[in-house]
């Protein structure tokens, strides 16, 4: 095949032009001198446990870059889209994002990087996945590695759906993103939103079964219970998110409830998450405080050079490109007028920097014992919010109990929500919790999209397909024929 054509086909799905993509993402210098001219090197790499670890490490490393979760898919573009942040009118980095001007060249570049790097990660996961035997022949360790790769592939496709496809509430027949299951230069055809969501959910269910092996292997395979890896509970929480995105409340509740039950001690399991203890906020030593609630992160990334990259946008020194809510807005979000100023998310989430207070919950703080460089992708609290939303129509008092469990662990035990709230009032409280809990983390915009809000608070444009569905990069529209 002509090399230029191959490059074009590769670019359609964000694939690096390399037969053996793992070389580009390897985290170990041992593989930098490998010349991948045949399948022999690939089989050799995946003949040992360290090969799977290195392949996954490369994927997580790419995910932690500023083009993905190290900035744009969390505290950067994803958060600016929510209108939570005060954007300086002179900022060419953010002002077009806040206006949902996806034709601006800077915005197009960010979207292209999100698309390309996500599919690069998927390509490398597919290389890894094709080297496993059938499930019935897998060892426990291989089951964990295969489940992690399969689940992470589904997670990334769900993320791409949240960015580049209509939410199911908007349309199930519109085009979804290409669901790529093989490393190939062939163009993967698009399926509908509904069909693509089925593929995502089925892979998550498969991955979850494989990852069950971790519950009995935790002592010898550390990654099974470390939440910087996509493990069993990360997969379970993602299933709850995916089902709710797909408007299937019965199944969303099922998997959200599993997270709630494990955390509340109602079921057994290798508990890798728990509420942050209030004592971390009562001491005077800032190094021991945990304003990002790290023990509650079901799935997070250790971000490469967070201190020097994404973290810098949360400080005054970034000038017109600095990202933070206005302090007045923060006081509104955390309902200080209603006497809720004791909320840990407000009381310990902001710090004076220069003339203004900045959102500091995710700051890198020199000497901090826990939480530095950790960016949450799924929090334990999301399971409680999902569960509450799933029962608000049929059992609003039960929904309130879920919300009060979170509020109790945010310092609001003295001001619980009433269990007599109506369904509409409960729904509003869930919305307010999303604003409080995920401020600065890039989740609120996708809440609006999932619910198909016609009005996005603070936005100058109405919620619509053109706002909620980011355009597929033009090169991939041209060479792949992709539309959304």
C-alpha positions as CSV (number, residue, x, y, z in Angstrom):
1,X,0.0,0.0,0.0
2,X,1.2,3.5,-0.8
3,X,2.7,5.0,2.3
4,X,0.8,8.3,2.0
5,X,-2.5,6.4,1.8
6,X,-1.6,4.4,4.8
7,X,-0.8,7.5,6.7
8,X,-4.2,9.0,5.8
9,X,-6.0,5.8,6.9
10,X,-4.0,5.8,10.1
11,X,-4.9,9.4,10.8
12,X,-8.6,8.6,10.4
13,X,-8.6,6.8,13.8
14,X,-5.7,8.7,15.4
15,X,-3.3,5.8,14.9
16,X,0.4,6.6,15.0
17,X,2.1,5.4,11.8
18,X,4.0,2.5,13.3
19,X,3.3,-1.2,13.0
20,X,4.1,-1.6,16.6
21,X,2.6,1.3,18.4
22,X,3.8,0.2,21.8
23,X,7.3,1.5,20.9
24,X,5.9,5.0,20.9
25,X,4.2,4.6,24.3
26,X,6.6,2.4,26.1
27,X,7.5,3.5,29.6
28,X,10.6,1.4,29.9
29,X,13.9,2.2,28.1
30,X,14.4,-1.5,27.5
31,X,12.1,-1.3,24.5
32,X,13.4,1.9,22.9
33,X,15.9,-0.1,20.7
34,X,13.4,-2.7,19.5
35,X,12.9,-2.6,15.8
36,X,9.4,-3.9,15.2
37,X,9.7,-5.6,11.8
38,X,7.4,-8.6,12.5
39,X,5.1,-10.1,15.0
40,X,8.0,-11.8,16.7
41,X,8.9,-8.8,18.8
42,X,5.2,-8.2,19.8
43,X,4.8,-11.8,20.9
44,X,8.0,-11.6,22.8
45,X,7.0,-8.4,24.6
46,X,3.7,-10.0,25.7
47,X,5.2,-13.2,26.8
48,X,6.0,-11.7,30.2
49,X,4.0,-9.8,32.8
50,X,6.2,-6.7,32.5
51,X,5.2,-6.3,28.8
52,X,1.6,-5.9,29.7
53,X,2.5,-3.5,32.5
54,X,4.6,-1.4,30.1
55,X,1.9,-1.3,27.5
56,X,-0.6,-0.1,30.0
57,X,1.8,2.4,31.5
58,X,2.3,3.9,28.1
59,X,-1.5,4.3,27.7
60,X,-1.9,5.9,31.1
61,X,1.1,8.2,30.4
62,X,-0.7,9.5,27.2
63,X,-3.9,9.9,29.1
64,X,-2.1,12.1,31.6
65,X,-0.8,14.6,29.0
66,X,-2.2,18.1,28.8
67,X,-4.0,17.2,25.6
68,X,-6.1,14.8,27.6
69,X,-6.8,14.5,31.3
70,X,-3.7,16.5,32.3
71,X,-5.6,19.6,31.4
72,X,-8.1,19.7,28.6
73,X,-10.4,16.8,29.5
74,X,-10.6,17.9,33.2
75,X,-9.7,21.3,34.5
76,X,-9.3,22.9,31.1
77,X,-11.7,22.8,28.1
78,X,-14.1,20.4,29.7
79,X,-14.6,22.6,32.7
80,X,-14.7,25.9,30.7
81,X,-17.6,24.4,28.7
82,X,-19.6,24.2,31.9
83,X,-19.5,28.0,32.4
84,X,-18.2,27.4,35.9
85,X,-15.1,29.4,35.4
86,X,-14.4,33.1,35.1
87,X,-12.8,33.5,31.6
88,X,-10.8,36.6,30.9
89,X,-12.1,38.3,27.7
90,X,-8.4,38.7,26.6
91,X,-7.7,34.9,26.8
92,X,-7.4,33.5,23.3
93,X,-6.9,30.1,25.0
94,X,-10.4,30.0,26.6
95,X,-12.8,32.7,25.4
96,X,-13.7,30.8,22.2
97,X,-14.4,27.7,24.3
98,X,-16.8,29.5,26.6
99,X,-18.6,30.8,23.5
100,X,-18.8,27.2,22.1
101,X,-17.0,28.4,18.9
102,X,-15.6,25.1,17.7
103,X,-14.5,26.6,14.4
104,X,-11.8,28.7,16.1
105,X,-8.4,27.3,15.2
106,X,-7.2,27.0,18.8
107,X,-10.4,25.1,19.8
108,X,-10.1,22.9,16.7
109,X,-6.6,22.0,17.7
110,X,-7.6,20.9,21.2
111,X,-10.5,18.8,19.9
112,X,-8.2,17.2,17.4
113,X,-5.8,16.3,20.1
114,X,-8.5,14.8,22.3
115,X,-9.7,12.7,19.4
116,X,-6.3,11.6,18.2
117,X,-4.7,10.8,21.5
118,X,-7.8,8.9,22.7
119,X,-7.7,6.7,19.6
120,X,-3.9,6.3,20.0
121,X,-4.6,4.9,23.4
122,X,-7.3,2.6,22.1
123,X,-4.9,1.4,19.3
124,X,-2.3,0.4,21.8
125,X,-4.9,-1.4,24.0
126,X,-6.0,-3.3,20.9
127,X,-2.5,-4.4,20.2
128,X,-2.3,-5.7,23.8
129,X,-5.7,-7.4,23.6
130,X,-4.9,-9.4,20.5
131,X,-2.2,-11.2,22.4
132,X,-4.5,-12.8,25.0
133,X,-5.8,-16.3,24.8
134,X,-9.5,-17.1,25.1
135,X,-11.0,-16.3,28.5
136,X,-11.2,-20.0,29.5
137,X,-7.4,-20.4,29.1
138,X,-6.4,-17.2,31.0
139,X,-4.5,-17.3,34.3
140,X,-5.8,-15.1,37.1
141,X,-3.1,-12.5,36.4
142,X,-3.8,-12.5,32.6
143,X,-7.5,-12.1,33.4
144,X,-6.8,-8.9,35.3
145,X,-4.6,-7.5,32.5
146,X,-7.1,-8.4,29.8
147,X,-10.0,-7.0,31.9
148,X,-8.1,-3.8,32.6
149,X,-7.3,-3.2,28.9
150,X,-10.8,-4.1,27.7
151,X,-12.5,-2.0,30.3
152,X,-10.2,1.0,29.7
153,X,-10.9,0.7,25.9
154,X,-14.6,0.9,26.7
155,X,-14.1,3.8,29.1
156,X,-12.2,5.8,26.4
157,X,-14.9,5.1,23.8
158,X,-17.5,6.3,26.3
159,X,-15.5,9.5,26.8
160,X,-15.3,10.0,23.1
161,X,-19.1,9.6,22.9
162,X,-19.6,12.2,25.6
163,X,-17.5,14.7,23.5
164,X,-18.2,13.8,19.9
165,X,-21.7,12.2,19.7
166,X,-25.2,13.0,20.6
167,X,-26.3,11.9,24.1
168,X,-29.0,9.1,23.9
169,X,-31.6,11.5,25.3
170,X,-31.0,13.7,22.2
171,X,-30.9,10.9,19.6
172,X,-30.2,7.2,19.6
173,X,-30.1,7.0,15.8
174,X,-27.5,9.6,15.1
175,X,-23.9,8.5,14.5
176,X,-21.8,7.4,17.4
177,X,-18.0,7.5,17.4
178,X,-16.2,4.7,15.6
179,X,-15.9,1.7,18.0
180,X,-12.4,0.4,17.2
181,X,-11.6,-3.2,18.3
182,X,-8.6,-4.0,16.1
183,X,-5.3,-2.3,15.4
184,X,-5.6,-1.8,11.7
185,X,-5.3,0.9,9.0
186,X,-8.8,0.0,7.9
187,X,-11.5,2.6,8.4
188,X,-13.9,1.6,11.2
189,X,-17.5,2.3,10.2
190,X,-19.7,4.3,12.5
191,X,-22.7,2.8,14.2
192,X,-25.6,4.6,15.7
193,X,-25.5,6.1,19.2
194,X,-27.6,3.3,20.5
195,X,-25.5,0.5,18.9
196,X,-22.3,2.1,20.0
197,X,-23.5,2.4,23.6
198,X,-24.4,-1.3,23.5
199,X,-20.8,-2.1,22.4
200,X,-19.4,0.0,25.2
201,X,-21.6,-1.6,27.9
202,X,-21.0,-5.1,26.6
203,X,-17.3,-4.6,26.8
204,X,-17.6,-3.2,30.3
205,X,-19.6,-6.2,31.4
206,X,-17.0,-8.5,29.9
207,X,-14.2,-6.6,31.5
208,X,-15.9,-6.7,34.9
209,X,-16.2,-10.5,34.8
210,X,-12.5,-10.7,34.0
211,X,-11.6,-8.3,36.7
212,X,-13.3,-10.3,39.4
213,X,-10.1,-12.2,39.6
214,X,-8.6,-9.2,41.3
215,X,-10.8,-9.7,44.4
216,X,-8.8,-12.9,45.1
217,X,-5.4,-11.7,43.7
218,X,-5.0,-8.4,45.5
219,X,-2.1,-9.5,47.7
220,X,0.2,-10.5,44.8
221,X,-0.8,-8.1,42.1
222,X,-0.8,-4.5,43.4
223,X,-2.5,-3.0,40.4
224,X,-5.7,-4.9,41.3
225,X,-6.5,-2.6,44.2
226,X,-4.7,0.6,43.2
227,X,-7.2,3.1,41.8
228,X,-4.7,4.7,39.4
229,X,-5.4,1.6,37.3
230,X,-8.8,0.7,35.8
231,X,-9.8,-2.1,38.2
232,X,-13.0,-3.9,39.1
233,X,-14.5,-1.0,41.0
234,X,-13.5,1.5,38.3
235,X,-15.3,-0.7,35.8
236,X,-18.4,-1.1,38.0
237,X,-18.6,2.7,38.5
238,X,-18.1,3.3,34.8
239,X,-21.0,0.8,34.1
240,X,-23.2,2.9,36.3
241,X,-22.2,6.0,34.5
242,X,-22.7,4.4,31.1
243,X,-26.1,3.0,31.9
244,X,-27.3,6.3,33.2
245,X,-25.9,8.0,30.0
246,X,-27.9,5.4,28.1
247,X,-31.1,6.3,30.0
248,X,-31.2,2.8,31.7
249,X,-31.9,3.7,35.3
250,X,-32.5,0.2,36.5
251,X,-29.1,-1.0,35.5
252,X,-27.4,2.3,36.5
253,X,-28.8,1.8,40.0
254,X,-27.7,-1.8,40.2
255,X,-24.0,-0.9,39.6
256,X,-24.1,2.4,41.6
257,X,-25.6,0.5,44.5
258,X,-22.7,-2.0,44.5
259,X,-20.3,0.9,45.0
260,X,-22.5,2.3,47.8
261,X,-22.8,-1.1,49.5
262,X,-19.1,-1.8,49.5
263,X,-18.3,1.6,50.8
264,X,-21.0,1.3,53.6
265,X,-19.7,-2.1,54.6
266,X,-22.8,-3.9,53.5
267,X,-20.9,-6.2,51.2
268,X,-17.4,-7.6,51.3
269,X,-14.7,-6.7,48.8
270,X,-11.2,-5.4,48.5
271,X,-12.1,-1.9,49.6
272,X,-9.9,0.5,47.8
273,X,-11.9,3.7,48.5
274,X,-13.5,5.3,51.5
275,X,-14.8,8.7,52.7
276,X,-12.0,11.2,53.6
277,X,-11.9,11.4,57.4
278,X,-12.9,14.8,58.8
279,X,-9.7,14.9,60.8
280,X,-7.6,15.8,57.7
281,X,-9.3,19.2,57.8
282,X,-9.0,20.0,61.4
283,X,-5.2,20.2,61.8
284,X,-3.2,23.3,61.1
285,X,-0.6,21.5,58.9
286,X,-1.7,22.1,55.3
287,X,0.5,19.2,54.2
288,X,-1.9,16.7,55.8
289,X,-5.1,18.2,54.4
290,X,-6.9,16.4,51.5
291,X,-9.1,18.9,49.8
292,X,-9.3,16.8,46.7
293,X,-10.7,13.9,48.7
294,X,-8.2,11.4,47.3
295,X,-9.3,8.3,49.2
296,X,-12.7,8.6,47.5
297,X,-11.3,8.4,43.9
298,X,-12.4,5.2,42.4
299,X,-10.4,5.8,39.3
300,X,-7.7,8.5,39.0
301,X,-4.6,9.4,37.1
302,X,-1.2,10.3,38.4
303,X,-0.5,13.2,36.2
304,X,3.0,13.6,34.7
305,X,4.4,17.0,35.7
306,X,1.1,18.3,37.0
307,X,3.0,20.9,39.1
308,X,4.5,22.4,35.9
309,X,1.6,21.9,33.5
310,X,-2.2,21.7,34.2
311,X,-1.7,22.9,37.8
312,X,-0.3,26.3,36.6
313,X,-3.7,27.3,35.1
314,X,-5.2,27.2,38.6
315,X,-3.0,30.1,39.8
316,X,-2.8,33.8,39.4
317,X,0.6,33.6,37.6
318,X,-1.1,32.3,34.5
319,X,-2.6,35.8,34.0
320,X,-5.4,36.1,31.5
321,X,-5.4,32.3,31.0
322,X,-5.9,31.5,34.7
323,X,-8.8,29.3,35.5
324,X,-11.0,29.6,38.6
325,X,-14.6,30.4,39.4
326,X,-15.2,34.0,40.6
327,X,-15.3,33.9,44.4
328,X,-18.8,35.4,44.3
329,X,-19.9,32.5,42.1
330,X,-18.3,30.0,44.4
331,X,-20.2,31.4,47.4
332,X,-23.4,31.0,45.4
333,X,-22.6,27.4,44.4
334,X,-21.9,26.4,48.0
335,X,-25.0,28.3,49.3
336,X,-23.3,30.5,51.8
337,X,-26.5,32.5,52.0
338,X,-28.3,29.4,53.3
339,X,-25.7,28.9,56.0
340,X,-23.7,26.1,54.3
341,X,-20.3,27.7,54.5
342,X,-19.0,24.7,56.6
343,X,-18.9,22.6,53.4
344,X,-15.3,21.2,53.2
345,X,-15.5,21.7,49.4
346,X,-15.8,25.4,49.9
347,X,-14.0,26.0,53.2
348,X,-10.8,24.1,52.1
349,X,-11.2,24.3,48.3
350,X,-10.1,27.9,47.8
351,X,-6.8,29.7,48.6
352,X,-5.7,33.3,48.3
353,X,-3.2,33.8,45.4
354,X,-2.3,37.4,44.7
355,X,-5.3,39.7,44.9
356,X,-8.0,36.9,44.4
357,X,-8.9,33.6,45.8
358,X,-8.4,30.6,43.5
359,X,-9.9,27.1,43.3
360,X,-7.1,25.2,45.0
361,X,-8.6,21.8,45.7
362,X,-6.4,20.2,43.0
363,X,-3.3,22.3,43.6
364,X,0.1,20.7,43.9
365,X,1.3,21.6,47.3
366,X,5.0,21.0,48.2
367,X,5.2,18.4,50.9
368,X,1.6,17.4,50.8
369,X,1.3,13.8,51.9
370,X,-1.7,12.6,49.8
371,X,-3.3,14.0,46.8
372,X,-0.5,15.7,44.8
373,X,-0.7,14.9,41.1
374,X,-3.9,13.0,41.4
375,X,-6.7,13.9,39.0
376,X,-10.0,12.1,39.6
377,X,-11.8,10.5,36.6
378,X,-14.5,8.8,38.7
379,X,-15.4,9.6,42.3
380,X,-17.2,7.5,44.8
381,X,-19.7,10.3,45.3
382,X,-20.9,10.0,41.7
383,X,-22.3,6.5,42.5
384,X,-24.4,8.1,45.3
385,X,-25.7,10.8,42.8
386,X,-26.4,8.2,40.2
387,X,-28.4,6.1,42.7
388,X,-30.3,9.2,43.9
389,X,-31.3,10.2,40.3
390,X,-32.4,6.6,39.6
391,X,-34.9,6.5,42.5
392,X,-36.0,10.2,42.7
393,X,-39.2,9.5,40.8
394,X,-40.2,6.4,42.7
395,X,-38.7,6.9,46.1
396,X,-37.6,10.5,46.7
397,X,-37.0,9.9,50.4
398,X,-34.5,7.2,49.5
399,X,-32.8,9.6,47.1
400,X,-32.4,12.2,49.8
401,X,-30.7,9.6,52.0
402,X,-28.1,9.0,49.3
403,X,-27.5,12.8,49.0
404,X,-27.3,13.2,52.8
405,X,-24.6,10.5,53.0
406,X,-22.4,12.7,50.8
407,X,-23.3,15.9,52.5
408,X,-22.6,14.4,55.9
409,X,-19.1,13.6,54.7
410,X,-18.7,17.2,53.4
411,X,-19.1,18.8,56.8
412,X,-22.9,19.4,56.4
413,X,-24.2,16.9,59.0
414,X,-25.9,19.8,60.9
415,X,-28.0,20.7,57.8
416,X,-29.4,17.6,56.3
417,X,-31.9,17.7,53.4
418,X,-35.5,16.9,54.4
419,X,-36.7,13.4,53.4
420,X,-40.1,15.1,52.5
421,X,-38.6,16.8,49.5
422,X,-40.6,16.3,46.3
423,X,-39.1,14.6,43.2
424,X,-38.6,18.0,41.6
425,X,-36.8,19.4,44.7
426,X,-34.6,16.3,44.9
427,X,-33.7,16.6,41.2
428,X,-32.6,20.2,41.9
429,X,-30.5,19.1,44.9
430,X,-28.7,16.5,42.7
431,X,-27.9,19.3,40.2
432,X,-26.6,21.5,43.0
433,X,-24.4,18.6,44.2
434,X,-22.9,18.1,40.8
435,X,-21.9,21.8,40.8
436,X,-20.4,21.5,44.2
437,X,-18.7,18.2,44.0
438,X,-17.1,18.4,40.6
439,X,-16.2,22.0,40.4
440,X,-12.9,22.2,38.4
441,X,-13.0,18.6,37.2
442,X,-14.8,18.8,33.9
443,X,-18.0,16.8,34.7
444,X,-20.8,19.4,34.8
445,X,-21.0,20.1,31.1
446,X,-21.6,16.4,30.5
447,X,-24.4,16.4,33.1
448,X,-26.1,19.2,31.1
449,X,-25.6,17.2,27.9
450,X,-26.9,13.9,29.4
451,X,-30.0,15.8,30.5
452,X,-30.2,17.8,27.3
453,X,-30.6,21.1,29.2
454,X,-32.0,23.7,26.9
455,X,-30.4,26.4,29.1
456,X,-26.8,26.2,30.4
457,X,-26.5,28.6,33.3
458,X,-24.1,31.4,32.5
459,X,-23.9,30.5,28.7
460,X,-24.7,33.0,26.0
461,X,-26.1,30.2,23.7
462,X,-28.9,27.8,24.2
463,X,-28.1,24.1,24.7
464,X,-28.4,22.4,21.3
465,X,-26.7,19.8,19.1
466,X,-24.2,22.4,17.9
467,X,-23.2,23.1,21.5
468,X,-23.3,19.7,23.0
469,X,-21.7,17.7,20.1
470,X,-18.1,18.6,19.3
471,X,-17.2,18.4,15.6
472,X,-15.1,15.4,14.5
473,X,-11.7,16.7,13.3
474,X,-11.9,17.8,9.7
475,X,-9.2,15.4,8.5
476,X,-11.1,12.4,9.8
477,X,-14.3,13.7,8.3
478,X,-12.5,13.9,5.0
479,X,-10.6,10.6,5.0
480,X,-13.0,8.5,7.1
481,X,-16.3,10.0,5.9
482,X,-17.3,10.5,9.6
483,X,-20.2,12.7,10.5
484,X,-22.0,13.4,13.8
